[in-house]
Amino acid sequence: MRKILLNENHYTDLTIMLFVEGTIIKPKSWFSLYNHNAYFPIGNAVKIIKAWQQQGANIIYCTSRKKSQADDIATLLKGYGFVGSSLVSREPKESYKDIVEMLRPDILIEDDCKSIGGAWQMCITKVNKEIGEKILSIVVPEFKGIDNLPADIEQLKAVSTKFS
């Protein structure tokens, strides 16, 4: 797993991991789907995530991009004002499952991956059951954002059931 530091100050009370593309940023149009530099925040994602961090959450982002493209995503996140401690990306032969199992976030927020085949593409799908049971998995519709999630962490913890 490759880890790009976004901010040296982070909290440890609770770790929230968010998938980036399709969950909190999206392309300006379908024509720019593969031009990640043309992505922009969905709705109030920046504001909501900032509220979680202010309540003590350690925010970690996960990107589908690798190598220098992951660096570009880190620059994009910082440029739009996304707060958080780090952005992680897969190394060769790593899967999203591996990243989730290494980081073991308390809450994992990701989109439903509808445009690329659905649930089998999601981070949580293949996570070891014993680990997955300890993670609150929240799935949002792809490209619709997190605006329907509460800014209050205690309310966020009640949004969904744990992975089974």
C-alpha positions as semicolon CSV with decimal commas, in nm:
position;residue;x (nm);y (nm);z (nm)
1;M;0,000;0,000;0,000
2;R;0,128;0,343;-0,092
3;K;0,047;0,620;0,156
4;I;0,061;0,989;0,067
5;L;0,061;1,220;0,370
6;L;-0,194;1,500;0,334
7;N;-0,164;1,652;0,680
8;E;0,064;1,577;0,974
9;N;-0,209;1,660;1,226
10;H;-0,462;1,381;1,252
11;Y;-0,693;1,242;1,512
12;T;-0,715;0,888;1,639
13;D;-1,052;0,865;1,819
14;L;-1,219;0,713;1,515
15;T;-1,094;0,636;1,165
16;I;-1,317;0,703;0,867
17;M;-1,193;0,576;0,530
18;L;-1,357;0,721;0,220
19;F;-1,319;0,600;-0,135
20;V;-1,246;0,902;-0,352
21;E;-1,359;0,857;-0,714
22;G;-1,736;0,824;-0,743
23;T;-1,795;0,877;-0,371
24;I;-1,670;1,230;-0,295
25;I;-1,546;1,354;-0,635
26;K;-1,678;1,303;-0,985
27;P;-1,601;1,401;-1,345
28;K;-1,753;1,713;-1,498
29;S;-1,908;1,494;-1,768
30;W;-1,894;1,135;-1,893
31;F;-1,645;1,256;-2,153
32;S;-1,398;1,337;-1,875
33;L;-1,451;1,009;-1,685
34;Y;-1,089;0,904;-1,739
35;N;-0,942;1,252;-1,690
36;H;-0,908;1,251;-1,312
37;N;-0,769;1,606;-1,315
38;A;-1,113;1,723;-1,430
39;Y;-1,289;1,580;-1,123
40;F;-1,455;1,806;-0,867
41;P;-1,620;1,762;-0,522
42;I;-1,970;1,619;-0,509
43;G;-2,213;1,838;-0,317
44;N;-2,106;1,928;0,035
45;A;-1,843;1,655;0,070
46;V;-1,568;1,895;0,180
47;K;-1,789;2,050;0,449
48;I;-1,922;1,717;0,583
49;I;-1,577;1,557;0,603
50;K;-1,437;1,866;0,775
51;A;-1,715;1,836;1,037
52;W;-1,619;1,472;1,103
53;Q;-1,255;1,567;1,146
54;Q;-1,347;1,852;1,384
55;Q;-1,528;1,594;1,599
56;G;-1,210;1,387;1,631
57;A;-1,218;1,155;1,330
58;N;-0,901;1,054;1,150
59;I;-0,988;1,082;0,780
60;I;-0,818;0,852;0,531
61;Y;-0,891;0,854;0,159
62;C;-0,850;0,563;-0,082
63;T;-0,802;0,616;-0,456
64;S;-0,829;0,385;-0,753
65;R;-0,535;0,567;-0,912
66;K;-0,180;0,444;-0,880
67;K;0,168;0,599;-0,878
68;S;0,182;0,954;-1,017
69;Q;-0,194;0,960;-1,076
70;A;-0,240;0,902;-0,701
71;D;-0,014;1,204;-0,644
72;D;-0,244;1,402;-0,875
73;I;-0,548;1,294;-0,672
74;A;-0,372;1,404;-0,349
75;T;-0,306;1,745;-0,506
76;L;-0,668;1,765;-0,620
77;L;-0,801;1,679;-0,272
78;K;-0,578;1,939;-0,106
79;G;-0,670;2,197;-0,370
80;Y;-1,041;2,157;-0,301
81;G;-0,985;2,177;0,075
82;F;-1,049;1,816;0,171
83;V;-0,911;1,755;0,521
84;G;-0,754;1,429;0,631
85;S;-0,435;1,256;0,726
86;S;-0,357;1,051;0,416
87;L;-0,449;0,914;0,077
88;V;-0,378;0,547;0,013
89;S;-0,347;0,363;-0,317
90;R;-0,282;0,007;-0,420
91;E;0,062;-0,124;-0,504
92;P;0,106;-0,392;-0,772
93;K;-0,072;-0,715;-0,675
94;E;-0,265;-0,541;-0,395
95;S;-0,642;-0,527;-0,381
96;Y;-0,876;-0,291;-0,199
97;K;-0,943;-0,577;0,042
98;D;-0,574;-0,572;0,137
99;I;-0,583;-0,199;0,209
100;V;-0,898;-0,222;0,421
101;E;-0,756;-0,515;0,617
102;M;-0,428;-0,329;0,681
103;L;-0,591;-0,002;0,788
104;R;-0,899;-0,146;0,961
105;P;-1,104;0,173;0,962
106;D;-1,394;0,204;1,203
107;I;-1,614;0,333;0,921
108;L;-1,572;0,273;0,547
109;I;-1,770;0,493;0,311
110;E;-1,772;0,404;-0,057
111;D;-1,999;0,416;-0,358
112;D;-2,184;0,121;-0,508
113;C;-1,953;0,100;-0,814
114;K;-2,257;0,073;-1,040
115;S;-2,077;0,195;-1,355
116;I;-1,798;-0,063;-1,322
117;G;-1,992;-0,375;-1,230
118;G;-2,134;-0,322;-0,884
119;A;-2,061;-0,474;-0,544
120;W;-1,781;-0,707;-0,652
121;Q;-1,570;-0,395;-0,722
122;M;-1,625;-0,242;-0,379
123;C;-1,354;-0,227;-0,109
124;I;-1,556;-0,411;0,157
125;T;-1,679;-0,702;-0,056
126;K;-1,390;-0,944;-0,009
127;V;-1,267;-0,832;0,334
128;N;-1,213;-1,116;0,582
129;K;-1,538;-1,168;0,774
130;E;-1,380;-1,126;1,120
131;I;-1,235;-0,790;1,016
132;G;-1,540;-0,681;0,818
133;E;-1,771;-0,737;1,114
134;K;-1,585;-0,464;1,302
135;I;-1,619;-0,209;1,019
136;L;-1,928;0,001;0,968
137;S;-1,973;-0,016;0,591
138;I;-2,173;0,268;0,439
139;V;-2,251;0,248;0,069
140;V;-2,377;0,551;-0,124
141;P;-2,499;0,567;-0,484
142;E;-2,213;0,627;-0,728
143;F;-2,155;0,994;-0,822
144;K;-2,434;1,110;-0,583
145;G;-2,203;1,203;-0,295
146;I;-2,233;1,189;0,081
147;D;-2,477;1,476;0,135
148;N;-2,736;1,233;0,275
149;L;-2,498;1,131;0,555
150;P;-2,510;1,316;0,886
151;A;-2,231;1,556;0,980
152;D;-2,266;1,437;1,340
153;I;-2,043;1,133;1,400
154;E;-2,276;0,974;1,657
155;Q;-2,557;0,990;1,401
156;L;-2,321;0,860;1,131
157;K;-2,247;0,552;1,342
158;A;-2,619;0,467;1,329
159;V;-2,657;0,500;0,949
160;S;-2,594;0,144;0,841
161;T;-2,536;-0,204;0,973
162;K;-2,198;-0,366;0,997
163;F;-2,068;-0,577;0,707
164;S;-2,181;-0,938;0,719
